[in-house]
């Protein structure tokens, strides 16, 4: 734990290197540690972001090896490597895999850039992408070093190191200044946006996330990016770096919508994701009716988000700081529902609490009461609820005097209440009291234009919650999902996305082979999707798996012969660079 007396070359520009480390970790989804020639930690992420400037101890054998040998070191299973023999910290070591790259400046190793896996998922991520990560870090290191000395005195708004690194990234990157103007855009970003550099620098730009929950402020999510009179839906991460913003676009931009009209006048409603015409109309209607105290009846199929809409109305109303009480009339036994809604006084019946109980209607006083599945409420309770609405008071079980209440009632059902009225199952007078403002939620099958927005919403939700890498999704899968009937609506789609993020290889694209058989069987067109669809072949019939693999192998071999860059090969074939390296290994094309 000795701090060098004279700052090293890397330590002299430590803030720049720390920004570099954070960006590299964000891009590769791994931890990053950078040390100088004295084994002092210059920068790091996660647990490696602590003790900056402190010299590493004797346990840093891998870093020391890279410094002394000036050679890259790869360890796919830490503790089993010969260098780990005799290490006193071996048993407590959290590192599961390691990739260390030397920083060579004028034939001298001035530091080490290391990628580290501390989870089994990250370990698999390194193992699956070894060659790609090695080439990438070596490339970045070369750029970094070539500009190191000449840029130490640079005082521009974006240093040449920073801009050169961004320009050579495979991800699209935008740098936005404090006035929300584009200060820098790399070629990948320009290609995704379909514009040229000269037309973008200095443009005012606006980012509007399609998700508004407070816990969705980080990680990949969909943004509507607007400039001039244009708008695009782009998946990415928005970071604040000093006084600027850095927008990192995801590797997989799988949306098919080329443009979207910004809904600047629509209220921002948490979880109510949708930009199709009917959803925009719904959001505008919710914004208009929310301030009113009138009752609302929400009708929609199961899983369409009726409670989400009810909570949105409450949050946009003047009652937003008062209670929101939700009760499912179908989930509580009939004999308990009355006491739950209206409460009871001490000694009201055998088994009653000695202190009595405040009912949910009284608990919602000055706030909102949400009655889900109102069609399942017994007729006797319907009469008592009607009395409470009309008199604005309730009579707890066993009480001798009523209790005044001020509530707004929002009810919901998936049933046909008009039919229930004709069958004598629902009171007509209560129906008219509840149905002052009717809202109808469309089923998911009628919201095809929103399918992709919702897919990425749930991908973001579940990858963040489970700590997984945000995947891409193939156009073939999106087409299958748009054709599906979705009997379970949003709930069914959410469950499917949670399943897919668990089974897709880390950082890869969700393709049709991962879809559950029942989903594929309901989409006859999807039966034609096969392994060669990624390579531009629209239909291959009566072809065995072996023949398909041979065809794929030949296409990769030919593409390799045409290009010197693996990135160009991957772009031509329409696959990720990591997938390309895996297939090269699979088909033994390593010498190509």
C-alpha positions as a Python dict, from the first residue, in 0.01 Angstrom:
ca = {
    (1, 'X'): (0, 0, 0),
    (2, 'X'): (264, 245, -110),
    (3, 'X'): (181, 547, -322),
    (4, 'X'): (444, 632, -581),
    (5, 'X'): (633, 956, -508),
    (6, 'X'): (628, 1067, -873),
    (7, 'X'): (295, 1027, -1053),
    (8, 'X'): (316, 776, -1335),
    (9, 'X'): (224, 856, -1694),
    (10, 'X'): (-121, 703, -1646),
    (11, 'X'): (-178, 859, -1304),
    (12, 'X'): (-117, 1205, -1446),
    (13, 'X'): (-434, 1173, -1654),
    (14, 'X'): (-630, 963, -1404),
    (15, 'X'): (-971, 1133, -1457),
    (16, 'X'): (-960, 1058, -1830),
    (17, 'X'): (-865, 695, -1765),
    (18, 'X'): (-1144, 657, -1509),
    (19, 'X'): (-1400, 775, -1767),
    (20, 'X'): (-1247, 531, -2014),
    (21, 'X'): (-1279, 245, -1761),
    (22, 'X'): (-1645, 317, -1690),
    (23, 'X'): (-1727, 332, -2059),
    (24, 'X'): (-1541, 8, -2131),
    (25, 'X'): (-1723, -169, -1846),
    (26, 'X'): (-2058, -43, -1974),
    (27, 'X'): (-1986, -159, -2329),
    (28, 'X'): (-1852, -505, -2241),
    (29, 'X'): (-2067, -575, -1933),
    (30, 'X'): (-1759, -671, -1728),
    (31, 'X'): (-1559, -518, -1445),
    (32, 'X'): (-1252, -317, -1547),
    (33, 'X'): (-932, -246, -1354),
    (34, 'X'): (-643, -35, -1485),
    (35, 'X'): (-309, -21, -1302),
    (36, 'X'): (11, 166, -1384),
    (37, 'X'): (367, 36, -1403),
    (38, 'X'): (395, 60, -1022),
    (39, 'X'): (89, -162, -978),
    (40, 'X'): (-102, 139, -847),
    (41, 'X'): (-472, 125, -926),
    (42, 'X'): (-543, 415, -1163),
    (43, 'X'): (-905, 337, -1244),
    (44, 'X'): (-1168, 71, -1193),
    (45, 'X'): (-1535, -17, -1176),
    (46, 'X'): (-1744, -201, -917),
    (47, 'X'): (-1527, -322, -629),
    (48, 'X'): (-1222, -216, -830),
    (49, 'X'): (-1332, 146, -816),
    (50, 'X'): (-1211, 173, -455),
    (51, 'X'): (-863, 253, -326),
    (52, 'X'): (-757, 442, -638),
    (53, 'X'): (-391, 541, -619),
    (54, 'X'): (-312, 252, -386),
    (55, 'X'): (-47, -1, -481),
    (56, 'X'): (-173, -356, -520),
    (57, 'X'): (-36, -628, -292),
    (58, 'X'): (141, -955, -352),
    (59, 'X'): (-185, -1122, -459),
    (60, 'X'): (-180, -933, -791),
    (61, 'X'): (22, -1202, -965),
    (62, 'X'): (-169, -1180, -1293),
    (63, 'X'): (-120, -803, -1322),
    (64, 'X'): (248, -835, -1231),
    (65, 'X'): (292, -1107, -1496),
    (66, 'X'): (147, -883, -1769),
    (67, 'X'): (368, -590, -1661),
    (68, 'X'): (685, -798, -1657),
    (69, 'X'): (621, -1007, -1968),
    (70, 'X'): (455, -730, -2171),
    (71, 'X'): (223, -1005, -2293),
    (72, 'X'): (-152, -1050, -2275),
    (73, 'X'): (-270, -1292, -2006),
    (74, 'X'): (-600, -1484, -2027),
    (75, 'X'): (-738, -1688, -1737),
    (76, 'X'): (-1078, -1846, -1799),
    (77, 'X'): (-1095, -2024, -1462),
    (78, 'X'): (-914, -1837, -1188),
    (79, 'X'): (-747, -2029, -901),
    (80, 'X'): (-667, -2314, -1143),
    (81, 'X'): (-407, -2120, -1341),
    (82, 'X'): (-39, -2201, -1265),
    (83, 'X'): (17, -1835, -1172),
    (84, 'X'): (-239, -1873, -895),
    (85, 'X'): (-42, -2151, -725),
    (86, 'X'): (75, -2047, -381),
    (87, 'X'): (-138, -1732, -372),
    (88, 'X'): (-244, -1663, -12),
    (89, 'X'): (-573, -1510, -129),
    (90, 'X'): (-659, -1798, -360),
    (91, 'X'): (-949, -1939, -158),
    (92, 'X'): (-1117, -1603, -100),
    (93, 'X'): (-1058, -1471, -452),
    (94, 'X'): (-1379, -1339, -616),
    (95, 'X'): (-1233, -1329, -966),
    (96, 'X'): (-1363, -1606, -1190),
    (97, 'X'): (-1196, -1502, -1516),
    (98, 'X'): (-933, -1246, -1621),
    (99, 'X'): (-812, -1086, -1943),
    (100, 'X'): (-514, -854, -1900),
    (101, 'X'): (-372, -639, -2183),
    (102, 'X'): (-44, -448, -2151),
    (103, 'X'): (-31, -75, -2228),
    (104, 'X'): (291, -35, -2427),
    (105, 'X'): (436, 312, -2472),
    (106, 'X'): (769, 342, -2654),
    (107, 'X'): (858, -26, -2586),
    (108, 'X'): (780, 22, -2218),
    (109, 'X'): (484, -132, -2035),
    (110, 'X'): (327, 162, -1853),
    (111, 'X'): (21, -23, -1726),
    (112, 'X'): (-236, -299, -1763),
    (113, 'X'): (-597, -287, -1875),
    (114, 'X'): (-779, -587, -1728),
    (115, 'X'): (-1130, -722, -1785),
    (116, 'X'): (-1256, -922, -1488),
    (117, 'X'): (-1549, -1159, -1436),
    (118, 'X'): (-1680, -1174, -1080),
    (119, 'X'): (-2000, -1367, -1156),
    (120, 'X'): (-2062, -1693, -1339),
    (121, 'X'): (-2256, -1499, -1605),
    (122, 'X'): (-1959, -1267, -1667),
    (123, 'X'): (-1727, -1567, -1673),
    (124, 'X'): (-1939, -1724, -1946),
    (125, 'X'): (-1948, -1386, -2123),
    (126, 'X'): (-1565, -1378, -2136),
    (127, 'X'): (-1535, -1742, -2240),
    (128, 'X'): (-1783, -1696, -2526),
    (129, 'X'): (-1618, -1377, -2653),
    (130, 'X'): (-1248, -1424, -2577),
    (131, 'X'): (-1111, -1339, -2918),
    (132, 'X'): (-1349, -1049, -2973),
    (133, 'X'): (-1274, -896, -2631),
    (134, 'X'): (-901, -947, -2674),
    (135, 'X'): (-898, -778, -3015),
    (136, 'X'): (-1120, -497, -2890),
    (137, 'X'): (-915, -409, -2580),
    (138, 'X'): (-588, -439, -2775),
    (139, 'X'): (-729, -205, -3038),
    (140, 'X'): (-851, 46, -2779),
    (141, 'X'): (-517, 24, -2598),
    (142, 'X'): (-330, 107, -2918),
    (143, 'X'): (-548, 410, -2984),
    (144, 'X'): (-525, 515, -2622),
    (145, 'X'): (-147, 498, -2611),
    (146, 'X'): (-93, 662, -2950),
    (147, 'X'): (-271, 973, -2825),
    (148, 'X'): (-154, 956, -2463),
    (149, 'X'): (131, 1206, -2463),
    (150, 'X'): (8, 1448, -2726),
    (151, 'X'): (-327, 1487, -2552),
    (152, 'X'): (-204, 1542, -2195),
    (153, 'X'): (-206, 1918, -2258),
    (154, 'X'): (-522, 1919, -2465),
    (155, 'X'): (-791, 2137, -2310),
    (156, 'X'): (-1067, 2096, -2569),
    (157, 'X'): (-1425, 2027, -2467),
    (158, 'X'): (-1371, 1665, -2571),
    (159, 'X'): (-1014, 1532, -2556),
    (160, 'X'): (-871, 1359, -2862),
    (161, 'X'): (-827, 1042, -2658),
    (162, 'X'): (-1192, 1042, -2571),
    (163, 'X'): (-1315, 1125, -2921),
    (164, 'X'): (-1081, 877, -3094),
    (165, 'X'): (-1192, 599, -2865),
    (166, 'X'): (-1559, 681, -2927),
    (167, 'X'): (-1505, 700, -3304),
    (168, 'X'): (-1364, 346, -3308),
    (169, 'X'): (-1635, 190, -3092),
    (170, 'X'): (-1876, -61, -3242),
    (171, 'X'): (-2157, 105, -3049),
    (172, 'X'): (-2329, 420, -3163),
    (173, 'X'): (-2234, 713, -2936),
    (174, 'X'): (-2367, 1067, -2905),
    (175, 'X'): (-2209, 1333, -2682),
    (176, 'X'): (-2451, 1608, -2578),
    (177, 'X'): (-2342, 1938, -2423),
    (178, 'X'): (-2506, 2128, -2139),
    (179, 'X'): (-2734, 2308, -2388),
    (180, 'X'): (-2870, 1976, -2521),
    (181, 'X'): (-2682, 2015, -2851),
    (182, 'X'): (-2494, 1736, -3025),
    (183, 'X'): (-2124, 1788, -2968),
    (184, 'X'): (-1997, 1462, -3115),
    (185, 'X'): (-2141, 1161, -3298),
    (186, 'X'): (-1946, 857, -3417),
    (187, 'X'): (-2004, 690, -3753),
    (188, 'X'): (-2202, 403, -3602),
    (189, 'X'): (-2450, 646, -3446),
    (190, 'X'): (-2483, 837, -3772),
    (191, 'X'): (-2552, 513, -3958),
    (192, 'X'): (-2822, 411, -3707),
    (193, 'X'): (-2984, 754, -3728),
    (194, 'X'): (-2950, 766, -4106),
    (195, 'X'): (-2777, 1105, -4113),
    (196, 'X'): (-2436, 1253, -4195),
    (197, 'X'): (-2193, 1420, -3956),
    (198, 'X'): (-2219, 1774, -4098),
    (199, 'X'): (-2594, 1773, -4052),
    (200, 'X'): (-2589, 1672, -3685),
    (201, 'X'): (-2314, 1862, -3500),
    (202, 'X'): (-2465, 2155, -3311),
    (203, 'X'): (-2823, 2031, -3355),
    (204, 'X'): (-3057, 2058, -3058),
    (205, 'X'): (-3167, 1709, -2954),
    (206, 'X'): (-3421, 1572, -2710),
    (207, 'X'): (-3440, 1231, -2541),
    (208, 'X'): (-3773, 1101, -2416),
    (209, 'X'): (-3765, 758, -2248),
    (210, 'X'): (-4060, 534, -2319),
    (211, 'X'): (-4052, 425, -1956),
    (212, 'X'): (-4098, 670, -1674),
    (213, 'X'): (-4047, 462, -1360),
    (214, 'X'): (-3782, 597, -1125),
    (215, 'X'): (-3601, 261, -1109),
    (216, 'X'): (-3562, 261, -1488),
    (217, 'X'): (-3325, 556, -1495),
    (218, 'X'): (-3023, 336, -1578),
    (219, 'X'): (-2953, 57, -1822),
    (220, 'X'): (-3074, -6, -2175),
    (221, 'X'): (-3417, 127, -2255),
    (222, 'X'): (-3603, 273, -2550),
    (223, 'X'): (-3579, 645, -2611),
    (224, 'X'): (-3756, 864, -2862),
    (225, 'X'): (-3473, 1080, -2998),
    (226, 'X'): (-3597, 1400, -3164),
    (227, 'X'): (-3413, 1663, -3366),
    (228, 'X'): (-3546, 1910, -3624),
    (229, 'X'): (-3872, 1753, -3739),
    (230, 'X'): (-3746, 1394, -3711),
    (231, 'X'): (-3780, 1130, -3442),
    (232, 'X'): (-3636, 780, -3401),
    (233, 'X'): (-3684, 506, -3143),
    (234, 'X'): (-3336, 403, -3027),
    (235, 'X'): (-3237, 152, -2758),
    (236, 'X'): (-2955, 276, -2540),
    (237, 'X'): (-2822, 416, -2213),
    (238, 'X'): (-2808, 782, -2119),
    (239, 'X'): (-2523, 875, -1882),
    (240, 'X'): (-2424, 1204, -1723),
    (241, 'X'): (-2049, 1269, -1757),
    (242, 'X'): (-1939, 1590, -1589),
    (243, 'X'): (-2153, 1859, -1754),
    (244, 'X'): (-2236, 1651, -2059),
    (245, 'X'): (-2455, 1357, -2147),
    (246, 'X'): (-2330, 1042, -2316),
    (247, 'X'): (-2582, 830, -2506),
    (248, 'X'): (-2455, 475, -2570),
    (249, 'X'): (-2667, 295, -2828),
    (250, 'X'): (-2721, -77, -2783),
    (251, 'X'): (-2541, -315, -3020),
    (252, 'X'): (-2875, -460, -3127),
    (253, 'X'): (-3114, -199, -3268),
    (254, 'X'): (-3394, -438, -3350),
    (255, 'X'): (-3694, -207, -3382),
    (256, 'X'): (-3864, -194, -3720),
    (257, 'X'): (-4040, 139, -3675),
    (258, 'X'): (-3836, 390, -3871),
    (259, 'X'): (-3993, 699, -3721),
    (260, 'X'): (-4239, 794, -3452),
    (261, 'X'): (-4422, 1116, -3381),
    (262, 'X'): (-4320, 1257, -3042),
    (263, 'X'): (-4609, 1252, -2798),
    (264, 'X'): (-4499, 1561, -2610),
    (265, 'X'): (-4854, 1653, -2507),
    (266, 'X'): (-4937, 1306, -2376),
    (267, 'X'): (-4916, 1265, -1997),
    (268, 'X'): (-4622, 1058, -1873),
    (269, 'X'): (-4789, 752, -1723),
    (270, 'X'): (-4569, 495, -1553),
    (271, 'X'): (-4585, 148, -1705),
    (272, 'X'): (-4855, 251, -1956),
    (273, 'X'): (-4631, 191, -2257),
    (274, 'X'): (-4781, 249, -2598),
    (275, 'X'): (-4754, 490, -2889),
    (276, 'X'): (-5026, 353, -3119),
    (277, 'X'): (-5324, 573, -3196),
    (278, 'X'): (-5564, 408, -2952),
    (279, 'X'): (-5314, 422, -2664),
    (280, 'X'): (-5238, 789, -2726),
    (281, 'X'): (-5608, 862, -2721),
    (282, 'X'): (-5639, 667, -2398),
    (283, 'X'): (-5352, 856, -2233),
    (284, 'X'): (-5496, 1191, -2334),
    (285, 'X'): (-5838, 1087, -2201),
    (286, 'X'): (-5684, 976, -1871),
    (287, 'X'): (-5512, 1313, -1842),
    (288, 'X'): (-5847, 1491, -1891),
    (289, 'X'): (-6058, 1282, -1649),
    (290, 'X'): (-5800, 1238, -1371),
    (291, 'X'): (-5878, 1569, -1187),
    (292, 'X'): (-6250, 1487, -1169),
    (293, 'X'): (-6403, 1311, -862),
    (294, 'X'): (-6643, 1113, -1086),
    (295, 'X'): (-6649, 732, -1083),
    (296, 'X'): (-6467, 545, -1358),
    (297, 'X'): (-6543, 199, -1494),
    (298, 'X'): (-6253, 31, -1678),
    (299, 'X'): (-6346, -256, -1909),
    (300, 'X'): (-6087, -481, -2067),
    (301, 'X'): (-5974, -840, -2105),
    (302, 'X'): (-5766, -1004, -1834),
    (303, 'X'): (-5405, -886, -1845),
    (304, 'X'): (-5465, -559, -2032),
    (305, 'X'): (-5346, -343, -1742),
    (306, 'X'): (-5665, -223, -1575),
    (307, 'X'): (-5500, -160, -1237),
    (308, 'X'): (-5215, 28, -1410),
    (309, 'X'): (-5471, 265, -1559),
    (310, 'X'): (-5649, 302, -1222),
    (311, 'X'): (-5322, 395, -1049),
    (312, 'X'): (-5242, 639, -1330),
    (313, 'X'): (-5574, 817, -1281),
    (314, 'X'): (-5506, 840, -906),
    (315, 'X'): (-5152, 974, -953),
    (316, 'X'): (-5269, 1242, -1197),
    (317, 'X'): (-5551, 1353, -969),
    (318, 'X'): (-5558, 1593, -673),
    (319, 'X'): (-5585, 1284, -450),
    (320, 'X'): (-5238, 1161, -549),
    (321, 'X'): (-5097, 1208, -196),
    (322, 'X'): (-5393, 1028, -36),
    (323, 'X'): (-5451, 651, -11),
    (324, 'X'): (-5501, 427, -314),
    (325, 'X'): (-5673, 112, -189),
    (326, 'X'): (-5716, -183, -428),
    (327, 'X'): (-5933, -487, -368),
    (328, 'X'): (-6011, -780, -597),
    (329, 'X'): (-6375, -867, -546),
    (330, 'X'): (-6323, -1213, -698),
    (331, 'X'): (-6029, -1304, -473),
    (332, 'X'): (-6200, -1261, -134),
    (333, 'X'): (-6462, -1511, -14),
    (334, 'X'): (-6815, -1370, -14),
    (335, 'X'): (-6854, -1410, 363),
    (336, 'X'): (-6542, -1198, 424),
    (337, 'X'): (-6590, -935, 155),
    (338, 'X'): (-6843, -729, 351),
    (339, 'X'): (-6620, -699, 658),
    (340, 'X'): (-6320, -617, 436),
    (341, 'X'): (-6505, -338, 257),
    (342, 'X'): (-6712, -188, 537),
    (343, 'X'): (-6527, -295, 850),
    (344, 'X'): (-6686, -383, 1184),
    (345, 'X'): (-6701, -264, 1543),
    (346, 'X'): (-6593, -445, 1857),
    (347, 'X'): (-6808, -753, 1925),
    (348, 'X'): (-6993, -729, 1594),
    (349, 'X'): (-6988, -1108, 1548),
    (350, 'X'): (-6827, -1422, 1686),
    (351, 'X'): (-6455, -1421, 1611),
    (352, 'X'): (-6440, -1048, 1549),
    (353, 'X'): (-6127, -867, 1661),
    (354, 'X'): (-6164, -709, 2005),
    (355, 'X'): (-6055, -378, 1857),
    (356, 'X'): (-6287, -392, 1560),
    (357, 'X'): (-6162, -328, 1207),
    (358, 'X'): (-6153, -30, 972),
    (359, 'X'): (-6295, -126, 633),
    (360, 'X'): (-6114, -59, 305),
    (361, 'X'): (-6369, 203, 201),
    (362, 'X'): (-6300, 400, 518),
    (363, 'X'): (-5925, 343, 478),
    (364, 'X'): (-5949, 506, 135),
    (365, 'X'): (-6109, 821, 279),
    (366, 'X'): (-6002, 1130, 78),
    (367, 'X'): (-5832, 896, -170),
    (368, 'X'): (-5923, 638, -434),
    (369, 'X'): (-6084, 295, -396),
    (370, 'X'): (-6014, 52, -680),
    (371, 'X'): (-6263, -235, -705),
    (372, 'X'): (-6126, -492, -947),
    (373, 'X'): (-6355, -761, -1091),
    (374, 'X'): (-6660, -563, -974),
    (375, 'X'): (-6887, -806, -1163),
    (376, 'X'): (-6813, -1072, -898),
    (377, 'X'): (-6948, -863, -610),
    (378, 'X'): (-7253, -1031, -446),
    (379, 'X'): (-7591, -859, -496),
    (380, 'X'): (-7631, -790, -124),
    (381, 'X'): (-7303, -599, -113),
    (382, 'X'): (-7391, -418, -435),
    (383, 'X'): (-7688, -261, -255),
    (384, 'X'): (-7470, -158, 39),
    (385, 'X'): (-7204, -12, -193),
    (386, 'X'): (-7470, 186, -380),
    (387, 'X'): (-7588, 330, -47),
    (388, 'X'): (-7231, 431, 40),
    (389, 'X'): (-7185, 607, -295),
    (390, 'X'): (-7513, 795, -279),
    (391, 'X'): (-7498, 895, 91),
    (392, 'X'): (-7118, 932, 105),
    (393, 'X'): (-7115, 735, 426),
    (394, 'X'): (-7077, 372, 536),
    (395, 'X'): (-7219, 167, 819),
    (396, 'X'): (-6962, -78, 960),
    (397, 'X'): (-7099, -417, 1066),
    (398, 'X'): (-7244, -387, 1415),
    (399, 'X'): (-7223, -6, 1420),
    (400, 'X'): (-7518, 210, 1526),
    (401, 'X'): (-7414, 525, 1341),
    (402, 'X'): (-7270, 579, 993),
    (403, 'X'): (-6917, 705, 919),
    (404, 'X'): (-6880, 979, 654),
    (405, 'X'): (-6637, 904, 370),
    (406, 'X'): (-6503, 1099, 71),
    (407, 'X'): (-6372, 857, -189),
    (408, 'X'): (-6343, 827, -563),
    (409, 'X'): (-6436, 484, -690),
    (410, 'X'): (-6261, 329, -988),
    (411, 'X'): (-6393, -15, -1078),
    (412, 'X'): (-6283, -265, -1339),
    (413, 'X'): (-6416, -579, -1503),
    (414, 'X'): (-6349, -813, -1794),
    (415, 'X'): (-6713, -922, -1796),
    (416, 'X'): (-7018, -794, -1985),
    (417, 'X'): (-7207, -608, -1711),
    (418, 'X'): (-7500, -530, -1943),
    (419, 'X'): (-7555, -904, -1983),
    (420, 'X'): (-7519, -950, -1606),
    (421, 'X'): (-7791, -686, -1556),
    (422, 'X'): (-8029, -866, -1792),
    (423, 'X'): (-7959, -1192, -1605),
    (424, 'X'): (-8022, -1030, -1268),
    (425, 'X'): (-7662, -1069, -1150),
    (426, 'X'): (-7577, -699, -1130),
    (427, 'X'): (-7779, -399, -1015),
    (428, 'X'): (-7861, -157, -1294),
    (429, 'X'): (-7868, 144, -1059),
    (430, 'X'): (-7519, 60, -928),
    (431, 'X'): (-7393, 16, -1284),
    (432, 'X'): (-7496, 370, -1375),
    (433, 'X'): (-7329, 502, -1059),
    (434, 'X'): (-7002, 327, -1141),
    (435, 'X'): (-7008, 386, -1517),
    (436, 'X'): (-7005, 767, -1509),
    (437, 'X'): (-6678, 770, -1707),
    (438, 'X'): (-6627, 451, -1910),
    (439, 'X'): (-6279, 348, -2028),
    (440, 'X'): (-6218, 55, -2260),
    (441, 'X'): (-5871, -99, -2278),
    (442, 'X'): (-5778, -258, -2612),
    (443, 'X'): (-5648, -617, -2613),
    (444, 'X'): (-5286, -664, -2714),
    (445, 'X'): (-5382, -827, -3047),
    (446, 'X'): (-5526, -488, -3150),
    (447, 'X'): (-5205, -305, -3061),
    (448, 'X'): (-4963, -452, -3315),
    (449, 'X'): (-4780, -121, -3352),
    (450, 'X'): (-4695, -136, -2979),
    (451, 'X'): (-4570, -495, -2969),
    (452, 'X'): (-4207, -401, -3019),
    (453, 'X'): (-4220, -116, -2767),
    (454, 'X'): (-4368, -352, -2510),
    (455, 'X'): (-4116, -626, -2592),
    (456, 'X'): (-3827, -394, -2512),
    (457, 'X'): (-4007, -256, -2208),
    (458, 'X'): (-4030, -606, -2060),
    (459, 'X'): (-3677, -696, -2175),
    (460, 'X'): (-3551, -394, -1983),
    (461, 'X'): (-3768, -473, -1681),
    (462, 'X'): (-3656, -834, -1647),
    (463, 'X'): (-3287, -791, -1738),
    (464, 'X'): (-3257, -513, -1476),
    (465, 'X'): (-3444, -715, -1214),
    (466, 'X'): (-3247, -1036, -1278),
    (467, 'X'): (-2911, -868, -1338),
    (468, 'X'): (-2877, -1010, -1692),
    (469, 'X'): (-2729, -864, -2010),
    (470, 'X'): (-2976, -682, -2236),
    (471, 'X'): (-3025, -901, -2546),
    (472, 'X'): (-3123, -817, -2901),
    (473, 'X'): (-3428, -966, -3068),
    (474, 'X'): (-3443, -1085, -3428),
    (475, 'X'): (-3693, -947, -3683),
    (476, 'X'): (-3828, -1301, -3730),
    (477, 'X'): (-3921, -1322, -3361),
    (478, 'X'): (-4086, -980, -3370),
    (479, 'X'): (-4290, -1094, -3671),
    (480, 'X'): (-4403, -1405, -3482),
    (481, 'X'): (-4500, -1198, -3178),
    (482, 'X'): (-4702, -959, -3393),
    (483, 'X'): (-4899, -1249, -3541),
    (484, 'X'): (-4971, -1409, -3203),
    (485, 'X'): (-5325, -1364, -3063),
    (486, 'X'): (-5210, -1297, -2702),
    (487, 'X'): (-5503, -1440, -2505),
    (488, 'X'): (-5319, -1344, -2186),
    (489, 'X'): (-5241, -993, -2318),
    (490, 'X'): (-4964, -795, -2143),
    (491, 'X'): (-4929, -1051, -1866),
    (492, 'X'): (-4858, -1324, -2122),
    (493, 'X'): (-4604, -1106, -2305),
    (494, 'X'): (-4425, -1018, -1979),
    (495, 'X'): (-4399, -1384, -1881),
    (496, 'X'): (-4264, -1475, -2226),
    (497, 'X'): (-3996, -1203, -2210),
    (498, 'X'): (-3889, -1316, -1862),
    (499, 'X'): (-3853, -1671, -1999),
    (500, 'X'): (-3650, -1554, -2301),
    (501, 'X'): (-3402, -1338, -2105),
    (502, 'X'): (-3330, -1644, -1892),
    (503, 'X'): (-3259, -1877, -2185),
    (504, 'X'): (-3084, -1650, -2438),
    (505, 'X'): (-2700, -1672, -2429),
    (506, 'X'): (-2554, -1366, -2260),
    (507, 'X'): (-2539, -1066, -2495),
    (508, 'X'): (-2681, -1258, -2791),
    (509, 'X'): (-2992, -1207, -3003),
    (510, 'X'): (-3322, -1381, -2922),
    (511, 'X'): (-3400, -1585, -3232),
    (512, 'X'): (-3690, -1810, -3326),
    (513, 'X'): (-3531, -2133, -3199),
    (514, 'X'): (-3571, -2002, -2842),
    (515, 'X'): (-3946, -1948, -2869),
    (516, 'X'): (-4171, -2196, -2686),
    (517, 'X'): (-4310, -2463, -2922),
    (518, 'X'): (-4673, -2364, -2856),
    (519, 'X'): (-4604, -2009, -2970),
    (520, 'X'): (-4430, -2122, -3288),
    (521, 'X'): (-4699, -2378, -3369),
    (522, 'X'): (-4960, -2102, -3366),
    (523, 'X'): (-4763, -1911, -3629),
    (524, 'X'): (-4737, -2120, -3944),
    (525, 'X'): (-4512, -1868, -4110),
    (526, 'X'): (-4257, -1901, -3833),
    (527, 'X'): (-4210, -2270, -3913),
    (528, 'X'): (-4009, -2157, -4218),
    (529, 'X'): (-3763, -1960, -4003),
    (530, 'X'): (-3434, -2148, -3986),
    (531, 'X'): (-3065, -2105, -3924),
    (532, 'X'): (-2995, -1944, -4261),
    (533, 'X'): (-3256, -1669, -4227),
    (534, 'X'): (-2991, -1446, -4068),
    (535, 'X'): (-2791, -1473, -4390),
    (536, 'X'): (-3060, -1344, -4625),
    (537, 'X'): (-3218, -1672, -4743),
    (538, 'X'): (-3596, -1625, -4726),
    (539, 'X'): (-3699, -1989, -4756),
    (540, 'X'): (-3524, -2324, -4757),
    (541, 'X'): (-3745, -2629, -4785),
    (542, 'X'): (-3669, -3001, -4750),
    (543, 'X'): (-3316, -2930, -4638),
    (544, 'X'): (-3147, -3129, -4362),
    (545, 'X'): (-2972, -2967, -4066),
    (546, 'X'): (-2636, -3086, -4196),
    (547, 'X'): (-2695, -2923, -4533),
    (548, 'X'): (-2795, -2599, -4366),
    (549, 'X'): (-2477, -2598, -4161),
    (550, 'X'): (-2267, -2666, -4469),
    (551, 'X'): (-2438, -2377, -4647),
    (552, 'X'): (-2374, -2148, -4352),
    (553, 'X'): (-2010, -2257, -4335),
    (554, 'X'): (-1962, -2183, -4705),
    (555, 'X'): (-2120, -1837, -4673),
    (556, 'X'): (-1891, -1749, -4381),
    (557, 'X'): (-1584, -1878, -4569),
    (558, 'X'): (-1669, -1668, -4874),
    (559, 'X'): (-1733, -1356, -4665),
    (560, 'X'): (-1399, -1404, -4487),
    (561, 'X'): (-1222, -1420, -4821),
    (562, 'X'): (-1373, -1087, -4928),
    (563, 'X'): (-1294, -886, -4615),
    (564, 'X'): (-989, -839, -4395),
    (565, 'X'): (-1198, -714, -4102),
    (566, 'X'): (-1410, -953, -3895),
    (567, 'X'): (-1643, -662, -3824),
    (568, 'X'): (-1710, -618, -4197),
    (569, 'X'): (-1777, -991, -4228),
    (570, 'X'): (-2025, -981, -3940),
    (571, 'X'): (-2199, -677, -4090),
    (572, 'X'): (-2235, -846, -4429),
    (573, 'X'): (-2378, -1162, -4275),
    (574, 'X'): (-2608, -969, -4040),
    (575, 'X'): (-2479, -1127, -3719),
    (576, 'X'): (-2290, -1005, -3413),
    (577, 'X'): (-1911, -1016, -3397),
    (578, 'X'): (-1924, -1259, -3102),
    (579, 'X'): (-2154, -1491, -3299),
    (580, 'X'): (-1916, -1477, -3595),
    (581, 'X'): (-1617, -1581, -3381),
    (582, 'X'): (-1817, -1868, -3232),
    (583, 'X'): (-1918, -1995, -3576),
    (584, 'X'): (-1562, -1960, -3707),
    (585, 'X'): (-1450, -2182, -3421),
    (586, 'X'): (-1740, -2424, -3475),
    (587, 'X'): (-1657, -2472, -3845),
    (588, 'X'): (-1279, -2469, -3786),
    (589, 'X'): (-1227, -2162, -4004),
    (590, 'X'): (-963, -2015, -3769),
    (591, 'X'): (-703, -1995, -4045),
    (592, 'X'): (-939, -1804, -4273),
}
